Amino acid sequence: MTIADYFHQIKTPLSDSHKGDNGKLLIIGGSDLFHAASKWSLDVASKFVDMVFYSSVPSNNELIMEAKKNFWNGIVIAREDIENYIEEADCILIGPGMTRDAETKRVVDDLLKKYSHKKWVIDAGALQEVDPQLLQPQMIITPHWGELERVVSSLNKDFGDLKKLTPTKLQELSKELGGVTVVLKGEKDFVFNNEVFVEVSGGNAGMTKGGTGDVLAGLVAGLYTTQEQMVSAVVASEVNKKAGDRLYEKVGPNFNASDLVNEIPTALWDELKSS
């Protein structure tokens, strides 16, 4: 399938749909050290889903409660209440802004074990701490090369230099990781599982800014609430890069993650209209 074929599979909200029909996303992220990362994920996801449930450490929850007055329709929940919302959510994004430590590992592994049947997008700090044996076919991970190497190292198998692996070998690697779908971020994104491999080109030097990966994770998860898995992953990767290229045409590399958040809805809609 071509990238255009994935856009053809995007389902847009029906005119007679009701609140909640078009996706409910739970975001678990943030820390006392990283405040903005999960906010970028939340910002972009809130443009595509009907409801966002957001849970972070208390300091981040307070910041989001303040921001909530201005821009979004959602619910801020305490960490101890997460499980009350997991079953209601169509998809859970975990990791943006979470630190690499024993507490993150405990939270991530415990939740993935208990709710392995849910659709998960695993990013950043959560991805760096997750037990790869817990990964499942309905999950999506969003690593850069270094994070993928960290996950693979936990398998205690020698795969050599990952950057030298062929697409077929990368697909075999996905199989070793429980058949998970991978959105591998880089100058070119590689989106694959053990059955499909898609290369996504585009992007520019402005995309190296902090937070652009958090935007991508939020977009993947927002789409995954209502779309098929590979459709969500491929379309999100393509649109993220398209939005970055549109910004580059206007201001060169002088844009940030918040600019990317605001450009993505137009970039996606233009792609859908032309596909």
Helices and strands as residue ranges (DSSP letters): H 3-8, E 24-28, H 36-45, E 51-55, H 58-71, E 74-77, G 79-81, H 82-86, E 91-94, H 102-114, E 120-122, H 124-129, G 132-134, E 140-141, H 145-153, G 162-164, H 167-176, E 181-184, E 189-192, E 197-200, G 205-208, H 212-224, H 229-251, H 257-274
